[in-house]
Amino acid sequence: MSINGSIVSVLVLLSSWLVFVGHEHRLGRAQRSSTPSSVVHVGALLDLGSAGGKATRASISLALEDFYASQPNSATTVALHVVDCKADEITAASAAIDLLKDFKVQAIIGPKTSTQARFIIDLGNQTNVPILSYSATSPYLSAKQSKYFVRTALDDASQVPAIASLIQFFNWRQVAPIFEDSDFGRGIIPSLVDALQDFDAHIPYRSVIPSVPTDDQIKAELNKLKTMQTRVFVVHMSSDIAARLFALAHDAEMLSDGYAWIVTDSVGNMFSSLDQNTINSMQGVLGVRPYLPPSDKLLNFPVRFVSRYRQQNPGAPDPANPNVFHLWAYDTAWAMATALRKTGPLTLGFQRPPPQSSNSSNDLKMLGVSQDGPMLIDAIRATRFQGISGEFVLVDGQRQPSMFEIINVIGNSYQSAGFWRPKFGLTKNLIVSSGTNATVGLNTVIWPGGSALPPRGWEWPVAGKKLQIAVPVKPSPNPFVNVNKNAVTGKVDVTGYCIDIFEAVLQEMPYAVPFEYVPVVDPNLSTNLSISYSEICYQVSLKKYDAMVADTTIIINRSLYVDFTLPYTESGVQMVVPMKENWSKSPWVFVKPIEPILWAVILTLFVFTGFIIWLVEHRERPDFGGNTARQLVNTAYFSFQALVPVPKGREVKRWLSKFAVVNWVLLFWLLEKLYSASLTSMMTVQQLQPTVVDLNQLISNGDYVGYQVGSFVKDLLRSLKVDERKIRSYRRDQYAEALMKGSWNGGVAAIFDEIPYLKVFMTKYCRNHSVIGRVYKTGGFGFVFPKGSPLVADVSRAILKVTEGDRIAGIERKWFGDQVACNTNAIEPGSVITLGSLRGVFFITAGLWMAAVFIFGAIWLYRRRLGGEQVQEAVAELAIEHVHGDADENIIRRIGRGSHLLIRLHGVQPPPPPARQSPPPLASPPPPPSSPPLASPPPPPSPPPLASSPPPPLPPPPQLPPLRSSPRSRPRARRLASLPTPRRASYSEEESAEASLELALLRADSLGQEPN
């Protein structure tokens, strides 16, 4: 905030006498004589009546001495003019004007306070003279808006992120700032409020201390704070006022267990100047201050500082160790000298206005305007170096923070609790390892009262009032909340499920919370209209009530202006509909017990079973012969006849076929049992089905729907595109009647309500009603508190303890009874046999069948590999043993079903038969006695051929009788049956193998054996 010319003129008139009285003393070492062009005059506004002002003069003089010692060939030299500006604004303004008029200073260092700096900054802007402040930290002073103002100290707002990080780290939700009533004290509050809102923390009260307070004024504010819930305080004031505040707070027992105090850098930077009594009263206090990186120059500075102080102030007590303001003053003087070295000598001087423009020597226009000011201010703002207080960098004329240190007052001093940096936040150490959380946070902090446990941040005040709990009055009996007036005592009795839950939760709280119920009566109670819960929530937000306890649903609209605890009931909205009787009358009901995909699998297995039987049996059974159609029919018939008694002569022969049939019969037996049970239930048991199944069906049918009067469900139905004309409101005791009437008889087809209410309804009417459809999620029932209430977190934790234990089950039984299953005749149409329920059976069956196919293939490949190599020998031996005929007699035997292989057998020469008489059929000889096999007799001599008559044609193959076995022929028959068939040029390999198989079967038949 700038001062105009008229105000400054008045100030000059009031203080002109002070400018001339003791003028020489105020200037100290300043020289009035003309100086060489290389000398630049710089003023310094200090409170020389205080130890702090004297210490600052020592720091500035040391800085200039050290700079020119390190830069002996500098083209410019600073001539410092120190003026005592005291502690008031008028004296500071007068001293600044004197420096500009009498010494034509090109820059001014100071003043001390932000209030004094407001006037001086405006003078600098009018005269183009840079004003460098090392201690004016108020955010109201903007170096960005004032070109000729440079703040070499840190803005008070720069420490706010560090303070906010502390509050967030300890999860505090309410903070009360205590600040002095000045620009300096108020300047930090807007930034603090914004930072706390980022993580939902609030400032319920602001404690303002006068800039010149009395002890009674401080005690009055402390008593107010003591009666509030908040126990976290942020102190921002000068160190002198803070010392008095903590002494009185300690006497009021406000630095004990449960309290948390944080001081800003205005106190943390001055800690070295506090006396021991003040430190003892600050035990457990946390402080924030800029971090000073260690260096040799900083380490040696205190000794040189004390020596210079003694030199300038002989006989005065030794000062305390230099604080950060003294270091900033040192860097300010160094920056001034560095900038002048860059600009070189300032030769342009001041430009005075024309004499006729002013009639008064005290007019501010007579000060003139510095022509070197623009160049000098640019050089100062561009200056950058490593100073004694750290890196000196200016951005828009403002020094930038790099790190803050968190200190904890313990014993006679303090210890470092951690650090804060813009990039890393709170850390325990200076060095932060990338990617680890080991250094995040703070080291162990000792709090007021000596505890190492962080305070909760709020307490229920001893003298505080009881919580006013709003309870809605309902017009009908309500198991959730009942408000009745006791006729005997006249008191209001509040009972119900929600009330019992709330009282159980308060018993789990770590501290006692006094409360009383306040019934909220609906003015429209006579019309049976329930009070709007949203309206009560709004009243809670206005803090007319401290909380609300009822069956209040957590929804987004209400959460915009109140805070909810965690829910203590099941959440969601669903619909209840009536049930109707249904009998199965479909002509295709017989296929319903099995799902379609399972029918397809059964048919596939039916075909696969027939295929396995055909594969194994078709070479042995003539039933599988013929064309393709006949084979398919026979295959299907064999699969079917496996399920019914088998006629004689139709049974399978091979063991692989029998294995497949047994597997198929067992599977079908299981399916038949399941099918019978399912079909029986569908045909004989009465079924109850809901009249509607979802909201879309209700909308498409144009049905009416209902909801509980006063509930938010109406808004939910509207958002779901339900016609508002089709929505009707009912009390919970009217649900059954409305559903019984139906949509077109003055009732509704369905009622939408929250799940807890529907559970209560179903305990009475579950036989003819059903809760179905989608669950529309809500937040459940919760307790309502004003925004920012510190009770929300503790109550929510207590709710978890109650809901996770056994107490809530007892409360539910008390108000809702035992939740038992409703005994109805309704069955689910889902008693259908599915493929998934039998997948294990099918896996086993399919595995056994595949094993049978694999075994058959292995046998077939084995026989094929053996081939036939001795069919001729086998046929010859059969002929010797079983055929005795004439030499000219040819007996032809057909081998194979396809009539593609013939065997001719020659017999022994018989006696000449009668003419034209067919040879008699060949009979088997009687079985010989057991003896070694006879050798084949030599063939008889062939009769000479008759030249006159041609050879007779071959007769057709005779029908041979079955061979009879003999003891001697049995082992040979077995051997012959195993002989392979030789390959002949006239037959294929497959034909020879088939002939060998046919001979083996024929031989086995003659022995009376069953084929393998």
MARLO-374585 format. One line per 3 residues: number of its first residue (from 1); for each residue z, y, x of C-alpha. Coordinates in steps of 0.5 Angstrom, whole numbers, plus 500, padded with zeros to 3 digits. Example, Ala and Ser with C-alpha at 12.3 -4.5 7.8 and 13.67 -1.06 7.14 Angstrom:
<recs>
1> 516 491 525 | 514 498 527
</recs>
This chain:
<recs>
1> 500 500 500 | 498 507 503 | 501 513 503
4> 497 519 501 | 497 526 505 | 501 530 501
7> 507 525 501 | 507 525 509 | 507 532 509
10> 513 532 505 | 516 527 510 | 514 532 516
13> 517 538 513 | 524 534 511 | 524 531 518
16> 521 537 523 | 528 539 525 | 529 532 528
19> 523 532 532 | 525 538 536 | 532 536 537
22> 533 531 542 | 526 531 543 | 526 529 551
25> 531 524 550 | 527 521 545 | 521 520 549
28> 525 517 555 | 520 516 560 | 514 519 557
31> 511 525 561 | 509 531 558 | 505 534 564
34> 497 532 564 | 495 526 566 | 489 523 570
37> 484 521 566 | 485 514 568 | 492 514 564
40> 492 512 557 | 498 514 553 | 501 509 548
43> 507 510 544 | 512 505 542 | 517 506 535
46> 523 502 536 | 530 503 533 | 534 504 540
49> 540 505 536 | 540 497 535 | 541 492 541
52> 534 489 538 | 531 495 539 | 533 496 546
55> 531 489 548 | 524 490 545 | 524 496 550
58> 526 491 556 | 520 486 554 | 515 491 553
61> 516 495 560 | 517 488 563 | 510 486 560
64> 506 492 563 | 510 491 570 | 507 484 570
67> 500 486 568 | 499 491 573 | 502 487 578
70> 497 481 577 | 491 487 576 | 493 492 582
73> 486 495 581 | 486 496 574 | 482 502 572
76> 487 504 567 | 494 505 567 | 498 505 560
79> 503 511 560 | 509 508 555 | 512 514 550
82> 518 510 547 | 521 514 541 | 527 512 537
85> 525 511 530 | 532 508 527 | 532 504 521
88> 529 509 516 | 522 510 514 | 522 518 514
91> 524 518 521 | 519 513 523 | 514 517 520
94> 516 523 523 | 516 520 530 | 509 517 529
97> 507 524 527 | 510 527 533 | 507 522 538
100> 500 524 535 | 501 531 535 | 504 532 542
103> 502 526 546 | 495 524 543 | 497 517 544
106> 491 512 543 | 495 507 540 | 502 505 537
109> 506 499 538 | 511 498 532 | 515 500 528
112> 520 494 527 | 520 493 519 | 515 492 514
115> 517 498 510 | 516 503 516 | 510 500 518
118> 507 502 511 | 507 509 512 | 505 508 520
121> 499 504 518 | 496 509 513 | 497 514 519
124> 493 510 524 | 487 509 519 | 486 517 518
127> 487 518 526 | 483 512 528 | 489 510 532
130> 491 502 533 | 497 500 530 | 500 494 533
133> 506 491 530 | 510 485 533 | 515 484 527
136> 512 487 521 | 511 480 517 | 510 482 510
139> 504 479 507 | 503 485 503 | 501 489 510
142> 494 486 511 | 490 487 517 | 484 485 514
145> 484 491 509 | 486 496 514 | 482 496 520
148> 486 500 525 | 492 495 524 | 493 489 528
151> 499 484 527 | 501 480 533 | 507 477 529
154> 506 471 524 | 505 473 517 | 511 470 513
157> 506 467 508 | 503 462 514 | 510 458 514
160> 510 457 507 | 505 450 508 | 511 448 512
163> 516 449 507 | 512 446 502 | 511 440 506
166> 519 439 507 | 520 440 499 | 514 435 498
169> 517 430 503 | 524 430 500 | 520 429 493
172> 524 435 490 | 521 438 484 | 525 445 483
175> 527 450 488 | 530 456 487 | 528 462 493
178> 534 467 495 | 531 473 498 | 532 480 499
181> 530 486 494 | 524 489 499 | 517 488 501
184> 519 483 506 | 523 479 502 | 518 479 496
187> 512 478 500 | 513 471 501 | 514 469 493
190> 507 469 491 | 505 464 496 | 511 460 495
193> 509 459 488 | 502 457 489 | 504 452 494
196> 509 449 490 | 505 448 484 | 500 444 488
199> 505 438 488 | 508 440 481 | 514 443 484
202> 517 449 480 | 521 455 481 | 526 455 475
205> 530 461 478 | 529 467 483 | 535 470 486
208> 534 477 488 | 539 480 493 | 539 487 494
211> 537 490 501 | 544 493 502 | 548 488 498
214> 556 488 497 | 560 481 498 | 561 482 490
217> 553 482 489 | 552 476 493 | 558 472 490
220> 555 474 483 | 548 471 485 | 552 465 488
223> 556 463 482 | 549 464 477 | 546 458 482
226> 552 454 482 | 552 453 474 | 544 451 475
229> 541 444 476 | 537 446 482 | 541 444 488
232> 535 446 493 | 535 453 496 | 530 457 500
235> 533 463 504 | 528 469 506 | 532 475 508
238> 534 479 514 | 539 475 519 | 544 480 518
241> 544 479 510 | 543 471 511 | 549 471 515
244> 554 474 510 | 550 470 505 | 552 463 508
247> 559 465 509 | 560 466 502 | 556 460 500
250> 561 456 504 | 567 459 501 | 564 457 494
253> 563 450 497 | 556 450 496 | 554 447 503
256> 557 441 501 | 554 434 498 | 548 435 494
259> 546 441 496 | 540 443 501 | 538 449 504
262> 532 452 508 | 531 458 512 | 525 461 514
265> 523 464 521 | 526 471 519 | 533 467 520
268> 530 461 525 | 528 466 530 | 534 470 530
271> 539 464 531 | 540 465 538 | 543 472 536
274> 548 469 530 | 555 468 532 | 559 462 532
277> 563 463 525 | 556 464 522 | 553 457 525
280> 559 454 523 | 558 456 515 | 551 453 516
283> 552 446 518 | 546 442 515 | 541 447 514
286> 534 446 515 | 530 452 519 | 523 453 520
289> 520 457 526 | 514 458 530 | 514 453 536
292> 514 456 543 | 510 451 548 | 514 451 554
295> 512 454 561 | 514 457 567 | 513 464 565
298> 517 463 559 | 523 459 563 | 524 465 568
301> 523 470 563 | 531 470 560 | 533 472 567
304> 528 478 568 | 529 480 561 | 537 481 562
307> 536 484 568 | 531 489 565 | 536 490 559
310> 542 492 564 | 538 496 568 | 535 500 562
313> 542 500 558 | 548 501 564 | 554 499 561
316> 552 496 555 | 554 488 553 | 549 483 555
319> 544 481 550 | 543 475 547 | 537 470 549
322> 531 473 548 | 528 471 541 | 521 470 539
325> 520 477 537 | 522 480 544 | 516 475 546
328> 511 477 541 | 513 484 543 | 511 482 551
331> 505 479 549 | 503 485 545 | 504 490 551
334> 500 485 555 | 494 485 550 | 494 493 550
337> 493 493 557 | 488 488 557 | 484 491 552
340> 484 498 556 | 482 494 562 | 476 492 558
343> 474 499 555 | 476 503 562 | 478 510 561
346> 478 513 555 | 475 520 556 | 473 522 549
349> 480 524 546 | 481 527 539 | 477 531 535
352> 480 537 532 | 478 540 525 | 476 547 525
355> 482 552 525 | 480 555 518 | 481 548 514
358> 488 548 515 | 494 554 514 | 500 550 516
361> 501 547 523 | 504 541 519 | 498 539 516
364> 496 532 517 | 489 534 518 | 491 538 525
367> 492 531 528 | 485 530 529 | 481 524 530
370> 481 519 536 | 474 518 538 | 476 512 543
373> 479 509 537 | 473 505 534 | 472 502 541
376> 479 501 543 | 481 497 536 | 475 492 537
379> 477 491 544 | 484 489 542 | 482 485 536
382> 477 481 541 | 483 480 546 | 485 473 548
385> 489 470 553 | 495 465 554 | 501 469 553
388> 509 468 554 | 509 466 546 | 503 461 546
391> 496 462 545 | 494 469 543 | 488 469 538
394> 487 474 533 | 483 473 527 | 481 479 523
397> 487 483 526 | 492 477 525 | 495 472 529
400> 494 465 528 | 499 460 527 | 499 453 531
403> 505 450 530 | 512 450 527 | 518 447 529
406> 523 444 524 | 531 445 526 | 537 442 523
409> 544 446 524 | 549 441 527 | 555 443 531
412> 555 449 535 | 547 449 535 | 541 446 532
415> 537 440 534 | 529 439 533 | 528 435 527
418> 520 435 527 | 514 439 527 | 509 441 522
421> 502 443 524 | 496 444 519 | 492 438 521
424> 498 433 521 | 503 436 517 | 510 433 518
427> 511 429 525 | 517 427 529 | 514 428 535
430> 509 433 539 | 504 428 541 | 501 424 535
433> 498 418 536 | 491 417 532 | 491 412 526
436> 499 411 526 | 504 413 521 | 510 411 526
439> 511 419 528 | 510 422 520 | 515 425 517
442> 522 427 520 | 527 425 525 | 534 424 522
445> 537 430 518 | 544 431 517 | 545 435 511
448> 551 439 508 | 557 435 507 | 555 431 513
451> 551 426 509 | 544 423 512 | 542 421 505
454> 537 427 503 | 540 430 497 | 537 429 490
457> 535 436 489 | 539 437 483 | 545 436 479
460> 548 436 473 | 552 442 473 | 560 442 472
463> 560 448 467 | 553 446 464 | 552 445 456
466> 550 439 453 | 543 436 453 | 540 438 446
469> 536 432 444 | 531 433 438 | 531 427 433
472> 526 427 427 | 528 426 420 | 524 420 417
475> 524 420 409 | 524 412 409 | 528 407 412
478> 526 406 419 | 528 401 424 | 526 406 430
481> 530 412 428 | 535 413 422 | 538 419 421
484> 544 419 416 | 549 423 414 | 556 420 414
487> 559 422 407 | 566 421 410 | 566 425 416
490> 560 429 415 | 557 428 421 | 550 425 423
493> 549 418 425 | 543 417 429 | 541 410 429
496> 535 405 431 | 531 402 436 | 529 408 440
499> 536 411 440 | 539 404 443 | 534 404 448
502> 535 411 450 | 543 410 450 | 542 404 454
505> 538 408 459 | 543 413 460 | 548 408 462
508> 543 406 468 | 543 413 470 | 546 415 477
511> 550 420 474 | 553 422 467 | 549 426 462
514> 552 430 456 | 548 430 450 | 548 431 443
517> 543 429 437 | 540 435 433 | 536 432 427
520> 530 436 426 | 528 436 418 | 521 437 416
523> 521 443 411 | 516 439 407 | 521 433 406
526> 521 433 399 | 513 432 398 | 515 425 403
529> 511 428 409 | 513 426 415 | 514 432 421
532> 509 432 426 | 511 429 432 | 506 434 436
535> 510 440 433 | 517 437 436 | 514 436 442
538> 511 443 442 | 518 446 441 | 521 442 447
541> 516 445 451 | 518 452 449 | 525 449 451
544> 528 450 444 | 530 443 445 | 532 439 452
547> 529 433 450 | 526 429 444 | 528 421 443
550> 524 418 437 | 518 413 437 | 513 418 440
553> 507 416 443 | 504 418 450 | 498 421 449
556> 493 426 453 | 494 432 448 | 501 432 448
559> 502 431 456 | 499 438 457 | 505 441 455
562> 511 436 456 | 513 431 461 | 513 424 458
565> 518 418 461 | 515 411 463 | 513 408 456
568> 519 403 454 | 514 399 449 | 508 395 449
571> 502 400 448 | 496 400 444 | 493 401 437
574> 490 395 433 | 488 394 426 | 491 389 421
577> 487 386 415 | 488 381 409 | 486 374 410
580> 481 370 405 | 481 363 403 | 474 359 406
583> 472 352 405 | 466 349 409 | 460 348 404
586> 454 348 409 | 450 343 409 | 450 342 417
589> 457 342 417 | 456 335 420 | 454 338 427
592> 459 344 427 | 464 339 431 | 460 339 437
595> 457 345 440 | 449 345 441 | 449 345 448
598> 454 338 448 | 449 335 443 | 443 336 448
601> 447 333 453 | 449 327 449 | 442 326 447
604> 440 327 455 | 445 321 456 | 442 317 451
607> 435 317 454 | 438 316 461 | 442 310 459
610> 436 307 456 | 432 309 462 | 437 305 467
613> 436 299 462 | 429 299 463 | 429 300 470
616> 433 294 471 | 431 289 466 | 423 290 465
619> 421 285 471 | 425 280 467 | 424 281 460
622> 418 280 456 | 421 285 451 | 420 291 456
625> 412 289 456 | 406 292 453 | 404 299 453
628> 408 305 454 | 410 307 447 | 412 300 446
631> 417 300 452 | 419 307 450 | 421 304 443
634> 425 298 446 | 428 303 451 | 431 307 446
637> 433 301 442 | 437 298 447 | 441 304 448
640> 442 304 441 | 444 297 440 | 449 298 445
643> 453 302 440 | 453 296 435 | 454 289 435
646> 448 286 439 | 444 280 436 | 443 273 439
649> 438 273 445 | 437 281 445 | 443 282 450
652> 441 284 457 | 441 280 463 | 443 284 470
655> 450 286 472 | 447 293 473 | 444 293 466
658> 451 291 463 | 455 296 468 | 450 302 465
661> 452 299 458 | 459 299 458 | 459 306 461
664> 455 309 455 | 460 305 450 | 466 308 453
667> 463 315 453 | 461 314 446 | 467 312 444
670> 471 318 446 | 466 322 443 | 466 319 437
673> 474 320 436 | 474 327 438 | 468 328 433
676> 471 324 427 | 478 329 428 | 474 335 428
679> 470 334 423 | 476 331 418 | 479 338 420
682> 473 342 418 | 472 338 411 | 479 337 409
685> 484 343 411 | 484 349 408 | 482 355 412
688> 484 363 412 | 479 368 415 | 480 375 416
691> 476 379 411 | 473 384 417 | 473 382 424
694> 472 389 427 | 471 397 426 | 464 397 426
697> 464 392 420 | 468 397 417 | 464 403 418
700> 457 399 416 | 461 396 409 | 463 403 408
703> 470 401 407 | 477 405 407 | 481 405 412
706> 489 407 413 | 494 409 418 | 501 411 418
709> 502 418 415 | 504 424 420 | 501 419 426
712> 496 421 431 | 492 415 429 | 488 419 424
715> 485 423 430 | 483 417 434 | 479 414 428
718> 476 421 427 | 474 420 435 | 471 413 433
721> 466 416 428 | 470 414 422 | 468 418 416
724> 474 422 415 | 473 421 407 | 474 414 408
727> 481 415 412 | 487 414 407 | 495 415 410
730> 500 411 408 | 508 410 409 | 509 403 413
733> 512 400 406 | 506 401 403 | 501 397 408
736> 502 391 404 | 500 394 397 | 494 398 400
739> 491 392 403 | 492 387 397 | 488 392 393
742> 482 392 397 | 478 398 399 | 474 399 392
745> 481 398 388 | 484 404 391 | 487 401 397
748> 484 400 404 | 480 394 407 | 484 395 414
751> 490 399 417 | 490 402 424 | 497 403 427
754> 501 402 434 | 502 395 436 | 510 396 435
757> 509 398 428 | 504 392 426 | 509 387 429
760> 515 389 425 | 510 389 419 | 507 382 421
763> 515 379 421 | 514 380 413 | 507 379 411
766> 504 375 417 | 502 369 412 | 496 373 409
769> 495 378 414 | 492 378 421 | 492 383 427
772> 485 383 430 | 480 387 433 | 480 391 439
775> 486 394 442 | 485 401 443 | 490 403 449
778> 495 408 449 | 501 410 453 | 506 407 449
781> 513 410 446 | 516 415 451 | 522 420 451
784> 520 427 451 | 522 433 456 | 520 440 458
787> 515 441 464 | 518 440 470 | 525 437 468
790> 528 434 474 | 531 428 469 | 524 425 468
793> 524 421 474 | 531 419 474 | 530 417 466
796> 524 413 468 | 527 409 473 | 533 407 469
799> 528 405 463 | 525 400 468 | 532 397 469
802> 533 396 462 | 526 394 460 | 526 389 466
805> 533 386 464 | 536 382 458 | 538 388 454
808> 532 390 451 | 531 383 448 | 538 384 445
811> 536 391 442 | 529 388 439 | 533 382 436
814> 538 387 433 | 532 391 430 | 526 387 429
817> 529 380 428 | 527 374 432 | 519 374 433
820> 517 367 431 | 510 364 430 | 508 365 423
823> 507 358 419 | 500 359 416 | 495 354 414
826> 490 358 418 | 486 354 423 | 481 357 428
829> 474 355 427 | 474 354 434 | 476 347 434
832> 469 345 436 | 468 340 442 | 465 344 448
835> 462 341 454 | 467 345 458 | 473 341 455
838> 469 334 457 | 466 336 464 | 471 332 467
841> 468 326 463 | 461 327 464 | 462 328 472
844> 465 321 472 | 460 318 467 | 454 321 471
847> 457 319 478 | 457 312 476 | 450 312 473
850> 447 315 479 | 451 309 483 | 448 304 479
853> 441 307 480 | 442 307 488 | 444 300 488
856> 438 298 484 | 434 302 489 | 437 299 495
859> 436 292 492 | 429 293 491 | 427 296 498
862> 431 290 501 | 426 285 497 | 420 289 498
865> 422 289 506 | 422 282 507 | 415 281 504
868> 412 274 503 | 410 269 509 | 410 262 507
871> 408 262 499 | 403 256 501 | 408 252 504
874> 413 253 498 | 407 251 494 | 405 245 498
877> 412 242 498 | 412 243 490 | 406 239 489
880> 408 233 494 | 415 233 490 | 413 234 483
883> 405 232 482 | 402 225 483 | 395 225 481
886> 388 223 483 | 385 226 489 | 379 229 484
889> 385 231 479 | 386 239 480 | 392 242 476
892> 392 249 476 | 398 253 475 | 398 260 473
895> 403 265 477 | 405 272 474 | 405 275 467
898> 398 279 469 | 394 272 470 | 392 275 477
901> 394 269 481 | 393 261 480 | 395 255 484
904> 391 249 485 | 395 243 486 | 392 236 488
907> 395 229 487 | 394 222 489 | 388 218 488
910> 389 214 481 | 385 208 478 | 379 210 475
913> 380 213 468 | 375 211 462 | 369 215 461
916> 370 222 458 | 377 222 457 | 381 227 459
919> 386 226 465 | 393 225 462 | 399 230 463
922> 402 230 469 | 409 228 468 | 415 229 473
925> 417 222 477 | 424 220 476 | 429 223 481
928> 430 218 487 | 436 216 490 | 440 221 495
931> 436 220 502 | 433 224 507 | 426 227 504
934> 420 223 504 | 414 225 509 | 408 227 505
937> 403 220 504 | 397 221 508 | 391 223 503
940> 387 217 500 | 379 217 503 | 375 221 499
943> 370 217 495 | 362 218 497 | 359 224 493
946> 354 222 487 | 348 225 489 | 345 224 482
949> 351 227 478 | 353 234 479 | 361 235 480
952> 364 236 473 | 367 244 471 | 374 245 472
955> 378 244 466 | 383 250 463 | 389 250 466
958> 394 245 463 | 401 247 460 | 406 244 465
961> 412 242 463 | 419 245 465 | 421 242 472
964> 427 238 472 | 431 238 478 | 434 233 483
967> 439 232 488 | 434 232 493 | 430 238 491
970> 436 243 489 | 437 245 496 | 430 245 498
973> 428 249 491 | 434 254 493 | 430 255 500
976> 423 255 497 | 425 261 492 | 427 265 498
979> 421 264 502 | 417 270 503 | 409 270 500
982> 404 270 505 | 399 276 505 | 392 273 503
985> 386 277 504 | 384 276 496 | 391 279 494
988> 395 285 495 | 402 285 498 | 405 287 491
991> 401 281 488 | 404 276 493 | 411 279 492
994> 410 278 485 | 408 271 485 | 413 269 490
997> 418 272 485 | 415 268 479 | 416 262 483
1000> 423 263 485 | 424 264 477 | 420 258 475
1003> 424 254 480 | 431 257 478 | 429 255 471
1006> 427 248 473 | 434 247 476 | 437 250 470
1009> 440 256 473 | 441 263 470 | 437 268 474
1012> 440 273 479
</recs>
